[in-house]
Structures are given as C-alpha cells and as structure tokens.
Amino acid sequence: MAFDNLKLDKLPRKYQWLLAAVLGIGLSLAGYSFLLSDLFAQRSKLKNDIEALQKAVAQASGVEARLGQFKAELAALDAHLENLRRILPSQKETPDVLRSVQLMAAESNLKITKFAPQPVLARSFYSDWPIAMEVEGSYNALGEFFEKIGRFRRIVNVDNINVKGIEGSLDSSRTLTSHCTATTFVFRNDQPASAGK
C-alpha cells in the first residue's frame, strides 16, 4: 500500500515541521474550544454583572445623596402634621374642646340653655361633630363669644345662627336668645396611612 511507505522520518524536514505546526495549531484550537471558551464566556458574564452592579451602585448613590433631603422633608412634614393635630383634636381630646366652648360662652356672659352634641359625621380622615346650642345674653356678649371661637386654637365652626329678641326682658344682659350649631372637627385615627395622602 501507498501509506505503508509513509513514515514520519522518511518525509523531508520541511514537511515534518509543517505537519508538526498543523498538529500544534489543531491541538491549540481544540484546547481553546474545550477549555478557554468556557473561561471567556464566564469572563463575559462577569463583566456584564459588574456593569449591572455599577449601574445599581450609581442609582443607590443618587438616592443616598438625596437621603438628607428626604430626611429634611420628612421632618418638615412631621412638624406640619403636629401643627395640624393641635388644630384638629383626636377623639380623646374632644371633651376638653367641649369644655372650652362652654367656658368661652360663660366668659362672654352668655347663659347656655341647650348644649346637645349631635351624631358624628365621618369624612375621609376626619369627622364632623356638630353641637346644637342655645344661648341667652346680649348682642355684644354673643359677638364676643363668636370672636373667641374664631381665635380658638382648635377649629370650631359656628353656623345655622338664628337670633331672636327676648320680649319683655328687663335684664339688659339677657336681651336675646340664639340657636346655632357649633361644629368641631376630630382627627380619625382609624384610617390607614394612604387615606390621608
């Protein structure tokens, strides 16, 4: 056969080198395919992961840089909420508000003849608590009472005012009677946080 006479040592030297180079390149390519291609794929994946992490770090750094601003805004909102709570009492504080309204009427030289709290009307984050009132006194005393309610630290609205003179009254401090509704507003603690937004 023709291949029986082919022996490596009988080939000329340049063909031996050429054959060795072809075998070396072939083995290198096979080694690259089996060994190095996995390493390059892992390297590429790690490089992509690093880029994604760097983007996440950059975003987190942006949030961290604004953290002081967020804390300042939160402190301002907390202070605003505390200020609003001074104006809008919670359910527990309403007896004090009612006593204050009665005291303002007495200080204004008005006699309370009717003081009837009505059912509470629920709103989104607060409740209306109307109180039907009837007072006797003078026109000036009634004006002084309304002025005191207007300057009161809590919100109290007075509406449905009906004023009538007392016929035949000999007492100058009791010349009229007034029917009105004083409405105070109560903060509802039972609401979820998202309802007040």
Backbone as a printed PyTorch tensor [residue, N CA C, xyz], in Angstrom:
tensor([[[  0.8180,  -1.1830,   0.0000],
         [  0.0000,   0.0000,   0.0000],
         [  0.8640,   1.2490,   0.0000]],

        [[  0.2320,   2.3320,  -0.4240],
         [  0.9810,   3.5700,  -0.5460],
         [  1.2370,   4.1930,   0.8120]],

        [[  0.3490,   3.9460,   1.7740],
         [  0.5070,   4.5550,   3.0960],
         [  1.5380,   3.8070,   3.9340]],

        [[  1.8720,   2.5830,   3.5660],
         [  2.8440,   1.8180,   4.3440],
         [  4.2340,   2.4410,   4.2300]],

        [[  4.5250,   3.0580,   3.1150],
         [  5.8300,   3.6570,   2.9390],
         [  5.9150,   5.0510,   3.5570]],

        [[  4.7510,   5.5670,   4.0430],
         [  4.7570,   6.9040,   4.6570],
         [  5.1670,   6.7810,   6.1090]],

        [[  6.3280,   7.2200,   6.3710],
         [  6.7860,   7.2530,   7.7500],
         [  7.2820,   8.6640,   7.9740]],

        [[  7.1260,   9.1130,   9.1710],
         [  7.4590,  10.4890,   9.5160],
         [  8.9520,  10.7650,   9.3100]],

        [[  9.7730,   9.8130,   9.5990],
         [ 11.2050,  10.0620,   9.4710],
         [ 11.6720,  10.0330,   8.0130]],

        [[ 10.8460,   9.5180,   7.0820],
         [ 11.2200,   9.4970,   5.6670],
         [ 10.7800,  10.7810,   4.9600]],

        [[  9.9100,  11.5870,   5.5850],
         [  9.4630,  12.8490,   4.9800],
         [ 10.5770,  13.8750,   5.0630]],

        [[ 10.5910,  14.7660,   4.0870],
         [ 11.5960,  15.8260,   4.1620],
         [ 11.3450,  16.6960,   5.4230]],

        [[ 12.3750,  17.3470,   5.8510],
         [ 12.3750,  18.0870,   7.0960],
         [ 11.3090,  19.1970,   7.0850]],

        [[ 11.1250,  19.9050,   5.9930],
         [ 10.1450,  20.9950,   5.9510],
         [  8.7260,  20.4610,   6.0870]],

        [[  8.4360,  19.2620,   5.5580],
         [  7.1070,  18.6830,   5.7240],
         [  6.8890,  18.2110,   7.1600]],

        [[  7.9790,  17.7500,   7.7610],
         [  7.8700,  17.3610,   9.1680],
         [  7.5050,  18.5710,  10.0270]],

        [[  8.1530,  19.6790,   9.7770],
         [  7.8480,  20.9170,  10.5360],
         [  6.4290,  21.4100,  10.2270]],

        [[  6.0710,  21.3210,   8.9880],
         [  4.7310,  21.7490,   8.6010],
         [  3.6610,  20.8740,   9.2660]],

        [[  3.8930,  19.5880,   9.2910],
         [  2.9640,  18.6700,   9.9310],
         [  2.8970,  18.9300,  11.4420]],

        [[  4.0520,  19.1680,  12.0390],
         [  4.0900,  19.4770,  13.4760],
         [  3.3380,  20.7800,  13.7670]],

        [[  3.4980,  21.7700,  12.8730],
         [  2.8010,  23.0610,  13.0690],
         [  1.2960,  22.8830,  12.9300]],

        [[  0.8740,  22.0730,  11.9270],
         [ -0.5630,  21.8410,  11.7410],
         [ -1.1340,  21.1110,  12.9400]],

        [[ -0.4210,  20.0960,  13.4340],
         [ -0.8940,  19.3750,  14.6250],
         [ -0.9250,  20.2900,  15.8500]],

        [[  0.0630,  21.1350,  15.9980],
         [  0.1010,  22.0740,  17.1330],
         [ -1.0700,  23.0510,  17.0900]],

        [[ -1.3190,  23.5770,  15.8810],
         [ -2.4460,  24.5190,  15.7320],
         [ -3.7610,  23.7850,  15.9830]],

        [[ -3.8790,  22.5750,  15.4770],
         [ -5.1010,  21.8020,  15.6880],
         [ -5.3360,  21.5180,  17.1690]],

        [[ -4.2860,  21.1190,  17.8830],
         [ -4.4110,  20.8690,  19.3290],
         [ -4.7380,  22.1520,  20.0910]],

        [[ -4.1180,  23.2570,  19.6600],
         [ -4.4110,  24.5450,  20.3160],
         [ -5.8700,  24.9420,  20.1330]],

        [[ -6.3690,  24.7720,  18.9100],
         [ -7.7790,  25.1010,  18.6560],
         [ -8.7150,  24.1960,  19.4420]],

        [[ -8.3680,  22.9320,  19.5450],
         [ -9.1920,  22.0080,  20.3210],
         [ -9.1570,  22.3850,  21.8080]],

        [[ -7.9660,  22.7300,  22.2990],
         [ -7.8440,  23.1660,  23.7000],
         [ -8.6300,  24.4390,  23.9570]],

        [[ -8.5520,  25.3800,  23.0160],
         [ -9.3170,  26.6270,  23.1520],
         [-10.8150,  26.3320,  23.1860]],

        [[-11.2390,  25.4490,  22.2750],
         [-12.6670,  25.1260,  22.2000],
         [-13.1530,  24.5120,  23.4980]],

        [[-12.3930,  23.5950,  24.0500],
         [-12.8690,  22.8660,  25.2140],
         [-12.5640,  23.5730,  26.5270]],

        [[-11.4470,  24.2510,  26.6300],
         [-11.0440,  24.8300,  27.9120],
         [-11.2650,  26.3360,  27.9910]],

        [[-10.7470,  27.0550,  27.0340],
         [-10.7450,  28.5040,  27.1370],
         [-12.0850,  29.1400,  26.7830]],

        [[-12.8820,  28.5290,  25.9350],
         [-14.1520,  29.1540,  25.5640],
         [-15.0690,  29.3010,  26.7770]],

        [[-15.0700,  28.3130,  27.6880],
         [-15.8640,  28.4310,  28.9140],
         [-15.3570,  29.5780,  29.7820]],

        [[-14.0360,  29.7150,  29.8700],
         [-13.4690,  30.8000,  30.6730],
         [-13.8210,  32.1630,  30.0820]],

        [[-13.7790,  32.2810,  28.7590],
         [-14.1470,  33.5520,  28.1330],
         [-15.6340,  33.8550,  28.3120]],

        [[-16.4720,  32.8200,  28.2680],
         [-17.9110,  33.0230,  28.4960],
         [-18.1580,  33.4880,  29.9350]],

        [[-17.4600,  32.8640,  30.8930],
         [-17.5920,  33.2800,  32.2910],
         [-17.0950,  34.7070,  32.4800]],

        [[-15.9940,  35.0230,  31.8140],
         [-15.4440,  36.3800,  31.9070],
         [-16.4410,  37.3990,  31.3620]],

        [[-17.0570,  37.0830,  30.2410],
         [-18.0320,  37.9840,  29.6290],
         [-19.2480,  38.1700,  30.5450]],

        [[-19.6970,  37.0570,  31.1420],
         [-20.8420,  37.1370,  32.0650],
         [-20.4920,  37.9800,  33.2880]],

        [[-19.3020,  37.7690,  33.8310],
         [-18.8640,  38.5500,  34.9930],
         [-18.7460,  40.0360,  34.6400]],

        [[-18.2690,  40.3190,  33.4540],
         [-18.1520,  41.7100,  33.0230],
         [-19.5330,  42.3760,  32.9460]],

        [[-20.5210,  41.6520,  32.3960],
         [-21.8940,  42.1740,  32.3470],
         [-22.4710,  42.3620,  33.7450]],

        [[-22.1960,  41.3980,  34.6310],
         [-22.6730,  41.5150,  36.0140],
         [-22.0630,  42.7380,  36.7060]],

        [[-20.7850,  42.9620,  36.4700],
         [-20.1080,  44.1190,  37.0750],
         [-20.7210,  45.4170,  36.5710]],

        [[-21.0040,  45.4980,  35.2730],
         [-21.6250,  46.7050,  34.7150],
         [-23.0130,  46.9310,  35.3250]],

        [[-23.7920,  45.8560,  35.4830],
         [-25.1240,  45.9870,  36.0880],
         [-25.0100,  46.4440,  37.5380]],

        [[-24.0500,  45.8750,  38.2760],
         [-23.8580,  46.2860,  39.6700],
         [-23.3880,  47.7310,  39.7680]],

        [[-22.5360,  48.1490,  38.8470],
         [-22.0740,  49.5360,  38.8620],
         [-23.2330,  50.4980,  38.6150]],

        [[-24.1630,  50.1160,  37.7220],
         [-25.3470,  50.9560,  37.4980],
         [-26.2070,  51.0180,  38.7430]],

        [[-26.3860,  49.8630,  39.4120],
         [-27.1840,  49.8310,  40.6390],
         [-26.5360,  50.6740,  41.7330]],

        [[-25.2220,  50.6040,  41.8410],
         [-24.4970,  51.4000,  42.8310],
         [-24.6500,  52.8900,  42.5170]],

        [[-24.5880,  53.2420,  41.2330],
         [-24.7490,  54.6480,  40.8470],
         [-26.1470,  55.1470,  41.2190]],

        [[-27.1690,  54.3100,  40.9870],
         [-28.5290,  54.7130,  41.3740],
         [-28.6500,  54.8420,  42.8790]],

        [[-28.0970,  53.8730,  43.6100],
         [-28.1570,  53.9180,  45.0710],
         [-27.3940,  55.1300,  45.6000]],

        [[-26.3000,  55.4700,  44.9490],
         [-25.5370,  56.6560,  45.3640],
         [-26.3670,  57.9200,  45.1660]],

        [[-27.1290,  57.9480,  44.0810],
         [-28.0090,  59.1020,  43.8460],
         [-29.0670,  59.2150,  44.9250]],

        [[-29.6380,  58.0860,  45.3210],
         [-30.6450,  58.0910,  46.3870],
         [-29.9870,  58.4790,  47.7070]],

        [[-28.7840,  57.9270,  47.9520],
         [-28.0840,  58.2480,  49.1950],
         [-27.7470,  59.7370,  49.2610]],

        [[-27.3960,  60.3130,  48.1280],
         [-27.0810,  61.7440,  48.1030],
         [-28.3130,  62.5720,  48.4520]],

        [[-29.5150,  62.0600,  48.0920],
         [-30.7490,  62.7920,  48.3820],
         [-31.3570,  62.3870,  49.7250]],

        [[-30.7170,  61.4690,  50.4430],
         [-31.2390,  60.9840,  51.7150],
         [-31.4050,  62.1280,  52.7130]],

        [[-30.4410,  63.0250,  52.7560],
         [-30.5470,  64.1820,  53.6470],
         [-31.7540,  65.0420,  53.3060]],

        [[-31.9890,  65.2180,  52.0100],
         [-33.1510,  65.9930,  51.5620],
         [-34.4400,  65.2920,  51.9780]],

        [[-34.4860,  63.9620,  51.8080],
         [-35.6770,  63.2120,  52.2030],
         [-35.9230,  63.3190,  53.7060]],

        [[-34.8470,  63.2370,  54.4850],
         [-34.9950,  63.3540,  55.9490],
         [-35.5030,  64.7370,  56.3410]],

        [[-34.9910,  65.7560,  55.6630],
         [-35.4480,  67.1180,  55.9550],
         [-36.9240,  67.2810,  55.5940]],

        [[-37.3330,  66.7200,  54.4450],
         [-38.7440,  66.7930,  54.0420],
         [-39.6280,  66.0400,  55.0310]],

        [[-39.1570,  64.8930,  55.5020],
         [-39.9170,  64.1110,  56.4790],
         [-40.0640,  64.8820,  57.7840]],

        [[-38.9950,  65.5260,  58.2310],
         [-39.0640,  66.3140,  59.4630],
         [-40.0430,  67.4770,  59.3030]],

        [[-40.0220,  68.1230,  58.1310],
         [-40.9580,  69.2260,  57.8850],
         [-42.3970,  68.7310,  57.8590]],

        [[-42.6240,  67.5690,  57.2340],
         [-43.9810,  67.0070,  57.2020],
         [-44.4420,  66.5820,  58.5930]],

        [[-43.5300,  66.0330,  59.3970],
         [-43.8860,  65.6760,  60.7790],
         [-44.2610,  66.9170,  61.5810]],

        [[-43.4950,  67.9950,  61.4060],
         [-43.8100,  69.2400,  62.1190],
         [-45.1570,  69.7920,  61.6630]],

        [[-45.4190,  69.7140,  60.3570],
         [-46.7060,  70.1860,  59.8280],
         [-47.8590,  69.3390,  60.3800]],

        [[-47.6540,  68.0190,  60.4340],
         [-48.6840,  67.1340,  60.9850],
         [-48.9450,  67.4500,  62.4550]],

        [[-47.8830,  67.6870,  63.2140],
         [-48.0610,  68.0240,  64.6340],
         [-48.8230,  69.3350,  64.7810]],

        [[-48.5210,  70.2930,  63.9040],
         [-49.2440,  71.5610,  63.9290],
         [-50.7230,  71.3450,  63.6060]],

        [[-51.0070,  70.5070,  62.6190],
         [-52.3970,  70.2190,  62.2690],
         [-53.1200,  69.4740,  63.3920]],

        [[-52.4010,  68.6200,  64.0920],
         [-53.0380,  67.8970,  65.2050],
         [-53.3910,  68.8310,  66.3490]],

        [[-52.6620,  69.9300,  66.4750],
         [-53.0390,  70.9180,  67.5030],
         [-54.3580,  71.5860,  67.1320]],

        [[-54.5730,  71.7420,  65.8160],
         [-55.8040,  72.3770,  65.3340],
         [-56.9470,  71.3740,  65.2960]],

        [[-56.6410,  70.1440,  64.9230],
         [-57.6610,  69.1090,  64.7390],
         [-57.4630,  68.0540,  65.8260]],

        [[-58.2580,  68.1040,  66.8940],
         [-58.0160,  67.1940,  68.0180],
         [-58.3640,  65.7520,  67.6610]],

        [[-57.7820,  64.8510,  68.4250],
         [-58.1630,  63.4480,  68.2780],
         [-59.4230,  63.2070,  69.1050]],

        [[-60.0000,  62.0580,  68.9550],
         [-61.2500,  61.7250,  69.6620],
         [-61.0890,  61.8850,  71.1770]],

        [[-59.9090,  61.5680,  71.7110],
         [-59.6820,  61.6230,  73.1490],
         [-59.7280,  63.0460,  73.6910]],

        [[-59.4250,  64.0300,  72.8660],
         [-59.3250,  65.4110,  73.3220],
         [-60.6320,  66.1870,  73.1860]],

        [[-61.6580,  65.6150,  72.6270],
         [-62.8910,  66.3620,  72.3810],
         [-63.5920,  66.8400,  73.6480]],

        [[-63.5750,  66.1060,  74.7760],
         [-64.2070,  66.6750,  75.9780],
         [-63.5650,  67.9990,  76.3900]],

        [[-62.2410,  68.1220,  76.2230],
         [-61.5660,  69.3880,  76.5520],
         [-62.0490,  70.5080,  75.6350]],

        [[-62.2300,  70.1810,  74.3480],
         [-62.7090,  71.1820,  73.3930],
         [-64.1290,  71.6160,  73.7750]],

        [[-64.9690,  70.6640,  74.1300],
         [-66.3460,  70.9910,  74.5170],
         [-66.3720,  71.8640,  75.7720]],

        [[-65.5410,  71.5180,  76.7380],
         [-65.4660,  72.3490,  77.9530],
         [-64.9780,  73.7530,  77.6160]],

        [[-64.0380,  73.8430,  76.7020],
         [-63.5270,  75.1610,  76.3080],
         [-64.6210,  76.0050,  75.6650]],

        [[-65.4570,  75.3930,  74.8120],
         [-66.5590,  76.1310,  74.1790],
         [-67.5420,  76.6130,  75.2580]],

        [[-67.8400,  75.7560,  76.2160],
         [-68.7400,  76.1530,  77.3100],
         [-68.1230,  77.2790,  78.1360]],

        [[-66.8210,  77.1850,  78.3880],
         [-66.1290,  78.2240,  79.1630],
         [-66.1140,  79.5510,  78.4030]],

        [[-65.9160,  79.5150,  77.0900],
         [-65.9300,  80.7540,  76.2990],
         [-67.3090,  81.3990,  76.3440]],

        [[-68.3480,  80.5920,  76.3240],
         [-69.7010,  81.1480,  76.4150],
         [-69.9060,  81.8000,  77.7790]],

        [[-69.4760,  81.1410,  78.8370],
         [-69.6290,  81.6950,  80.1870],
         [-68.8030,  82.9630,  80.3430]],

        [[-67.5750,  82.9880,  79.8170],
         [-66.7220,  84.1830,  79.9080],
         [-67.2930,  85.3470,  79.1150]],

        [[-68.0780,  85.0360,  78.0910],
         [-68.7060,  86.0800,  77.2770],
         [-70.0290,  86.5330,  77.8800]],

        [[-70.3430,  86.0450,  79.0660],
         [-71.5730,  86.4010,  79.7890],
         [-72.8170,  85.9150,  79.0460]],

        [[-72.6950,  84.6920,  78.4830],
         [-73.8350,  84.0440,  77.8510],
         [-74.2820,  82.8880,  78.7450]],

        [[-75.5630,  82.6980,  78.8120],
         [-76.1130,  81.5790,  79.5640],
         [-76.4720,  80.4900,  78.5500]],

        [[-75.9110,  79.3070,  78.7430],
         [-76.1970,  78.1960,  77.8380],
         [-77.4800,  77.5230,  78.3170]],

        [[-78.4830,  77.5460,  77.4560],
         [-79.7520,  76.9000,  77.8080],
         [-79.8910,  75.5380,  77.1340]],

        [[-79.0960,  75.2930,  76.1130],
         [-79.1130,  73.9880,  75.4430],
         [-77.7080,  73.7180,  74.9100]],

        [[-77.2290,  72.5180,  75.1740],
         [-75.9170,  72.0950,  74.6930],
         [-76.0410,  70.6120,  74.3800]],

        [[-76.3370,  70.2750,  73.1110],
         [-76.6550,  68.9020,  72.7330],
         [-75.7390,  68.4200,  71.6100]],

        [[-74.7060,  67.6540,  71.9490],
         [-73.8630,  67.0750,  70.8940],
         [-74.6850,  66.1550,  69.9840]],

        [[-74.4660,  66.2830,  68.6960],
         [-75.1910,  65.5130,  67.6850],
         [-74.3260,  64.3280,  67.2300]],

        [[-74.8940,  63.4210,  66.4350],
         [-74.0910,  62.2920,  65.9370],
         [-72.9050,  62.7590,  65.0880]],

        [[-71.8230,  62.0320,  65.2080],
         [-70.5950,  62.3450,  64.4720],
         [-70.7670,  61.9410,  63.0050]],

        [[-70.3200,  62.8160,  62.1090],
         [-70.3860,  62.5530,  60.6620],
         [-68.9750,  62.2400,  60.1600]],

        [[-68.7340,  61.0180,  59.7070],
         [-67.3990,  60.5960,  59.2600],
         [-67.0810,  61.1830,  57.8890]],

        [[-65.8700,  61.6720,  57.7490],
         [-65.3190,  62.1480,  56.4760],
         [-64.1050,  61.2710,  56.1330]],

        [[-63.3100,  61.7030,  55.1620],
         [-62.1900,  60.8600,  54.7150],
         [-61.1670,  60.6050,  55.8170]],

        [[-60.6270,  61.6440,  56.4530],
         [-59.6420,  61.4320,  57.5070],
         [-60.0000,  62.1750,  58.7900]],

        [[-61.1660,  62.7910,  58.8060],
         [-61.6290,  63.4760,  59.9970],
         [-63.1320,  63.2550,  60.1230]],

        [[-63.6760,  63.6850,  61.2460],
         [-65.1170,  63.5930,  61.4750],
         [-65.6390,  64.9580,  61.8990]],

        [[-66.8670,  65.2730,  61.4850],
         [-67.5570,  66.4810,  61.9590],
         [-68.3320,  66.0910,  63.2130]],

        [[-68.2490,  66.9490,  64.2290],
         [-69.0320,  66.6940,  65.4280],
         [-69.8540,  67.9420,  65.7260]],

        [[-71.0800,  68.0070,  65.2030],
         [-71.9120,  69.1860,  65.4330],
         [-72.5190,  69.1670,  66.8460]],

        [[-72.6500,  70.3560,  67.3970],
         [-73.2570,  70.5120,  68.7210],
         [-74.3340,  71.5860,  68.6060]],

        [[-75.5680,  71.1960,  68.8500],
         [-76.6680,  72.1690,  68.8160],
         [-76.6110,  72.9580,  70.1170]],

        [[-76.6020,  74.2890,  69.9760],
         [-76.5040,  75.1600,  71.1520],
         [-77.6070,  76.1870,  71.1360]],

        [[-78.0080,  76.5580,  72.3450],
         [-78.9180,  77.6860,  72.5260],
         [-78.3650,  78.4910,  73.6820]],

        [[-78.1830,  79.7690,  73.4380],
         [-77.6330,  80.6560,  74.4730],
         [-78.5260,  81.8780,  74.6290]],

        [[-78.4620,  82.4680,  75.8260],
         [-79.1530,  83.7310,  76.1040],
         [-78.1190,  84.7400,  76.5450]],

        [[-78.3230,  85.9740,  76.1460],
         [-77.4090,  87.0370,  76.5460],
         [-77.6830,  88.2790,  75.7350]],

        [[-76.6770,  89.1400,  75.7020],
         [-76.8180,  90.3730,  74.9390],
         [-76.1530,  90.2130,  73.5710]],

        [[-76.4330,  91.1870,  72.7090],
         [-75.8530,  91.1620,  71.3690],
         [-74.3280,  91.2300,  71.4640]],

        [[-73.7970,  92.0910,  72.3340],
         [-72.3450,  92.2290,  72.4950],
         [-71.7160,  90.9390,  73.0310]],

        [[-72.4170,  90.2890,  73.9820],
         [-71.8960,  89.0370,  74.5460],
         [-71.8380,  87.9570,  73.4670]],

        [[-72.8660,  87.9070,  72.6090],
         [-72.8840,  86.9250,  71.5310],
         [-71.7300,  87.1930,  70.5500]],

        [[-71.4960,  88.4450,  70.2030],
         [-70.3770,  88.8000,  69.3220],
         [-69.0400,  88.4490,  69.9470]],

        [[-68.9020,  88.6970,  71.2440],
         [-67.6580,  88.3540,  71.9350],
         [-67.4250,  86.8320,  71.9180]],

        [[-68.5040,  86.0690,  72.1120],
         [-68.4090,  84.5970,  72.0780],
         [-67.9430,  84.1220,  70.7070]],

        [[-68.5510,  84.6580,  69.6500],
         [-68.1470,  84.2540,  68.3000],
         [-66.7010,  84.6530,  68.0080]],

        [[-66.2750,  85.7960,  68.5110],
         [-64.8880,  86.2340,  68.3250],
         [-63.9220,  85.2870,  69.0410]],

        [[-64.2660,  84.8480,  70.2530],
         [-63.4090,  83.9160,  70.9920],
         [-63.3220,  82.5710,  70.2680]],

        [[-64.4300,  82.1280,  69.7170],
         [-64.4050,  80.8660,  68.9740],
         [-63.5250,  81.0130,  67.7360]],

        [[-63.5640,  82.1720,  67.0910],
         [-62.7350,  82.4040,  65.9090],
         [-61.2510,  82.4060,  66.2170]],

        [[-60.8730,  82.7960,  67.4280],
         [-59.4560,  82.8180,  67.8250],
         [-59.0260,  81.5470,  68.5410]],

        [[-59.9340,  80.6170,  68.7230],
         [-59.6340,  79.3940,  69.4670],
         [-58.5780,  78.5790,  68.7320]],

        [[-57.7290,  77.8830,  69.4800],
         [-56.6240,  77.1170,  68.8830],
         [-57.1180,  75.9210,  68.0810]],

        [[-58.2900,  75.4440,  68.3550],
         [-58.8890,  74.3380,  67.6100],
         [-59.8790,  74.8940,  66.6030]],

        [[-60.2020,  74.0900,  65.5970],
         [-61.1750,  74.5230,  64.5970],
         [-62.5730,  74.2460,  65.1310]],

        [[-63.3580,  75.3050,  65.2490],
         [-64.7740,  75.1980,  65.6220],
         [-65.5250,  76.1630,  64.7130]],

        [[-66.4190,  75.6390,  63.9070],
         [-67.2470,  76.4680,  63.0360],
         [-68.6070,  76.6590,  63.6810]],

        [[-69.1410,  77.8580,  63.5720],
         [-70.4870,  78.1350,  64.0680],
         [-71.3320,  78.5260,  62.8620]],

        [[-72.4450,  77.7920,  62.6700],
         [-73.3270,  78.1160,  61.5590],
         [-74.7690,  77.8890,  61.9890]],

        [[-75.6860,  78.0700,  61.0620],
         [-77.1290,  77.9690,  61.3460],
         [-77.5270,  78.8700,  62.5230]],

        [[-77.0260,  80.0840,  62.4680],
         [-77.2790,  81.0290,  63.5740],
         [-78.6650,  81.6530,  63.4020]],

        [[-79.4350,  81.5740,  64.4520],
         [-80.7710,  82.1570,  64.4660],
         [-80.8700,  82.9860,  65.7510]],

        [[-81.0610,  84.2730,  65.6100],
         [-81.0990,  85.1730,  66.7590],
         [-82.4950,  85.7790,  66.8790]],

        [[-83.0470,  85.7420,  68.1000],
         [-84.3620,  86.3320,  68.3840],
         [-84.2510,  87.1600,  69.6570]],

        [[-84.9560,  88.2590,  69.6530],
         [-85.0070,  89.0670,  70.8620],
         [-85.9330,  88.4400,  71.9080]],

        [[-85.6470,  88.6620,  73.1670],
         [-86.4970,  88.1820,  74.2630],
         [-87.4670,  89.3210,  74.5900]],

        [[-88.7150,  89.0760,  74.3130],
         [-89.7140,  90.1210,  74.5500],
         [-89.9600,  90.3040,  76.0520]],

        [[-90.0290,  91.5370,  76.4440],
         [-90.3640,  91.8720,  77.8240],
         [-89.2390,  91.6400,  78.8140]],

        [[-87.9910,  91.4510,  78.3230],
         [-86.8820,  91.2170,  79.2420],
         [-86.4730,  92.5210,  79.9050]],

        [[-86.3630,  92.5030,  81.2270],
         [-85.9310,  93.6780,  81.9760],
         [-84.4410,  93.6320,  82.2780]],

        [[-83.8280,  92.4750,  82.0370],
         [-82.3910,  92.2900,  82.2930],
         [-81.6180,  92.6780,  81.0350]],

        [[-80.7730,  93.7210,  81.1300],
         [-80.0340,  94.2000,  79.9460],
         [-78.9870,  93.1900,  79.4700]],

        [[-78.5880,  92.2620,  80.3260],
         [-77.6120,  91.2580,  79.9030],
         [-78.2880,  90.0480,  79.2520]],

        [[-79.6310,  90.0260,  79.2440],
         [-80.3870,  88.9290,  78.6190],
         [-81.4440,  89.5220,  77.6930]],

        [[-81.0010,  89.9870,  76.5240],
         [-81.9280,  90.6390,  75.6000],
         [-82.2410,  89.7760,  74.3800]],

        [[-81.4630,  88.6970,  74.1850],
         [-81.7100,  87.8620,  73.0060],
         [-81.4140,  86.4050,  73.3370]],

        [[-81.9590,  85.5730,  72.4660],
         [-81.6540,  84.1440,  72.5090],
         [-81.1590,  83.7470,  71.1210]],

        [[-80.1740,  82.8560,  71.0930],
         [-79.5860,  82.4410,  69.8050],
         [-79.4980,  80.9260,  69.7490]],

        [[-79.9670,  80.3930,  68.6370],
         [-79.8020,  78.9720,  68.3290],
         [-78.7000,  78.8900,  67.2760]],

        [[-77.7590,  77.9830,  67.4640],
         [-76.6840,  77.8080,  66.4760],
         [-76.1400,  76.3950,  66.5710]],

        [[-75.3100,  76.0730,  65.6060],
         [-74.6280,  74.7780,  65.6070],
         [-73.1330,  75.0500,  65.5980]],

        [[-72.4750,  74.5910,  66.6540],
         [-71.0090,  74.6880,  66.7280],
         [-70.4630,  73.3260,  66.2990]],

        [[-69.6560,  73.3310,  65.2760],
         [-69.1110,  72.0680,  64.7580],
         [-67.6130,  72.0360,  64.9950]],

        [[-67.1800,  71.0050,  65.6920],
         [-65.7430,  70.7940,  65.8520],
         [-65.3550,  69.6050,  64.9830]],

        [[-64.1090,  69.5610,  64.6250],
         [-63.6200,  68.5280,  63.7180],
         [-62.6310,  67.6530,  64.4610]],

        [[-62.7660,  66.3450,  64.2740],
         [-61.9780,  65.3830,  65.0270],
         [-61.1670,  64.5270,  64.0590]],

        [[-59.8750,  64.4180,  64.3260],
         [-58.9900,  63.5840,  63.5090],
         [-59.3250,  62.1170,  63.7530]],

        [[-59.4580,  61.3590,  62.6620],
         [-59.7980,  59.9330,  62.7700],
         [-58.5160,  59.1100,  62.7660]],

        [[-58.2040,  58.4740,  63.8830],
         [-57.0120,  57.6430,  63.9850],
         [-57.1900,  56.2770,  63.3410]],

        [[-58.4120,  55.9110,  63.0040],
         [-58.6920,  54.5770,  62.4780],
         [-58.4220,  54.4460,  60.9860]],

        [[-57.9690,  55.5250,  60.3320],
         [-57.7520,  55.4960,  58.8850],
         [-56.3630,  54.9760,  58.5620]],

        [[-56.2160,  54.1870,  57.4910],
         [-54.8640,  53.7710,  57.0600],
         [-54.0680,  54.9690,  56.5760]],

        [[-52.7530,  54.8120,  56.5790],
         [-51.8760,  55.9360,  56.2250],
         [-52.1260,  56.4510,  54.8190]],

        [[-52.4900,  55.6020,  53.8800],
         [-52.6660,  56.0390,  52.4940],
         [-53.9080,  56.8790,  52.3130]],

        [[-54.8910,  56.7910,  53.2450],
         [-56.1380,  57.5440,  53.0790],
         [-55.9020,  59.0310,  53.2380]],

        [[-54.8930,  59.4310,  54.0170],
         [-54.6660,  60.8470,  54.2460],
         [-53.8120,  61.5120,  53.2110]],

        [[-53.3200,  60.8030,  52.2180],
         [-52.4310,  61.4040,  51.2160],
         [-53.1690,  62.3370,  50.3130]]])
